[in-house]
């Protein structure tokens, strides 16, 4: 086995209701780029989105294909470790999103949001700001 090991990356796949809404959230609001896609019958069914060293996949079901017992967006949280999670928060707000106010938890700025399907995505970065501090307290706003 080489020094880097065998497993290289974990990439979540989100089953989405609206590819357009999801692309607006991830690409236009959060700055992800589409690096691969699968188009069937002129419909974008699947894509790979990348931002820096992180990736995720989106897939929209064909009509009638989704299991009605599956509750989309529940039970899954994805954490992106960043150099500056507050920059992601500022970018999201500037793009018209309404993310939750960042706070310090476990020595990290935590910037939680939900995508259009209810998947919880959090952007975090290490900080020496005291535990429990809200962004508004830190910035004095």
N, C-alpha and C positions, 0 to 999 in steps of 0.2 A: 504494500500500500504506500502511495506517495505521501509526502509530508503534509499535504493539504487535506488528506482524507478523501473519502468516497462521496459523502453527501455534501452537495455544494450549495443548495438553496431550497427553501420552502416557499412555494408560491400558492396563495389561496386562489380558489376559483369561486366566484360569486355567481349564482344563478339570479339573473335580474329580470324584472318585469319589463322595463323600458331601457333599451340600449341607449337611446338618445338622452334620456335623463341621467343615466349613469355616466355616459361620456361627458356630458356637461359638467357634472360634479367632479369627476376625477381629472379630466383633461383641462377643461376651460377654467375651473375654479381652483384646482390644486396643482396644476402643472405637470401631470403625468403625460407621457407621450405614447402613442400607439406604435408598437414595433412589429407586430404581427397580427394577422386577421384571417378569418374564415368567412367567406361570403357564399351563401347558398340562395339560389333563386333571387338574386339581387338584394338580399337582406344580410346585413352584418349579423352573424349568429354568435361569433366568438372573437375575442381579441385579447392580446397581451399588452398590458400597459406597464410602462417603466418610468421610474423617476430615480435618478442616480442609481444606487445599488439595490433598490427595492422594486418589486414587481407584483402584479396581481393580474388575474384573468377574469374576464366577464363573459358570460354566455347567456343568451336569451333562448328560451325554449320555443319549440315549434308549437303551434296551436294544439291544445289537448294533450301535450306531452308532459306537463308538470304534474307531479303527484299532489293531489288536493290535500293530503295529510301533512305535507311539508309546510311549515310556517317560515316564510322567507325572512331572513334577517335576524332570526332569534338564535341565541346560543353561540354566536361567533363574535369574537372581537379580534381585530388585527392591530398590532402595535408596531408602529414605524419608529425606530430609534434614529434621531436626527442630531445634527450639530446645533440647530436652532429651531426648536418647535414653535417658538413664538413668532418666527418669520412665517411659518405655515399658517398660524392663526391669523396674522395680519393679512396675508394673501387671501385667505378664505373670506374674511370680512370685506376686503376690497372688492372681491368678486361677487358680493351680495349674499353670501351664505351667512347663517346665523349660528355659528358653533357655540358650544358652551364656553363659559369663561375659563381660561386656563388656571390651573392651580398647581402647587408644588406637592407632590406625593412621592415617597420613596426616593428623595433627593433628585427628583426630576420634575421639570415643567411638563404637565400633562395637558394636552390639547385634545379633548374628546369631541367627536362629531358623529353624526349618523348619515349614511348615504341615502339615496332616494328609496332603497329597498329596506332600510332599517338596519343594515349592517353597521356595527359600531367600529369605527376606525379612530385610532388615537395616535397622535404624533407626540413623541417625548424626547426631551434632551436633559442632560445632566446639569445641575445647578447647585450653587452653595446658598441659595436663598432659603430662609427658614421654612420648614415643613408646614404645610397648610396655608401658605401665603397665596392669596388670589392675585391675579394679574393687575386688577384695579388697585389693590393695595400697594403692589410693587411699583407701578407706574404713577401712583398718586392721582388716579382719575376717578 
